[in-house]
């Protein structure tokens, strides 16, 4: 009887041990996953993350998932990595370590019109949360400019939002006057999956003509003063994705843009301006490429008015608004400022 009681009391312990062993064995059993999904990657391509540690659909157990996590953490690109199963999908969720990539450029160039020119450029993703920002400075003896750009993807649902500003001054010796411009333009952009984008901007521009030289054209004297008015811009652009054309970094790519401006709204100095840009990059070697660009445009006065000298002299610049917007959307194009995994 005593033996029977001892065995009876021991039965629950045996059952608990057996259940624990069953759970432990189950945790080691591999489960099949028909798909792999990388989440949380903002600057490193999801395909690159999966390829770096050969994460493909198949069977994984807990030790396999730990191995994937350790492999990705060893790249030095992530703050954290979590690998787990969700139904038939193996989920790899990452938090990037470098979540504010950017760059600074300093350049010295010679222009046949501007002479020796110093360029300073700064850009950063997540300058503000979820917002790209850039500053572009240009200094020469007869021209100085200061440009800024802010761009936020998916600011209003599928619509992106950006703000461009510009302050520019020219005093060319053969111009006969000093020209100053202040411009502010908020705009909405609708990206398309094929690499295209449509934009609508409503901005404000102030043009100021001063210091008309003695002996200059009588027309300059008549145009001296300030014109400030709102304007509207319609733009369309297309950019191929170089990462799909044979690699990353210096690869073949193409970008086109067309902008139509309606200046001087609400004034008797309405002016229409059309700008077109085309850039092509051709890969010559692994780290060598050829860049070919075209800039052009036409300005026409409306309601019987001729175009003003100030409008024409400042409308044609070395870097137009479309170029800055293309740079601000680089995350969806080349990703040249983004970190990459090297294993």
Secondary structure, DSSP 8 states (H G I E B T S, - for coil): -HHHHHHHHHHHHHHHHHHHHHHHHHHHS-EEESEEEEES-SSS-HHHHHHHTT--SEEE-HHHHHHHHHHHHTTT-EEEEEEEEETTEEEEEEEES--S-EEEEEEEEEETTTEEEEEEEEEEEEEETTEEEEEEEEE-SSEEEEEEEEEEEEEETTEEEEEEEEEEEE--TTTSSEEEEEEEEEEEEEE-TTSEEEEEEEEEEEEEEE---TTS-HHHHHH-EEEEEEEEEEEEEEE--GGGTT-SSS--EEEEEEEEEEEEETSS--EEEEEEEEEEEEEEETTEEEEEEEEEEEEEE-TT----HHHHHHHS-SS-HHHHHHHHTGGGTT-TTS-----
